[in-house]
């Protein structure tokens, strides 16, 4: 398997598990590093 395919599979699993219905909180421990910081601003204006 190529690195690109591996990465796409991981991202797909993240979206299915983290954002999917039903939500699977176990995906966080499975796919992330202990020091991961997820920062996004859904409720703030975008860019300049």
Helices and strands as residue ranges (DSSP letters): H 3-18, H 26-31
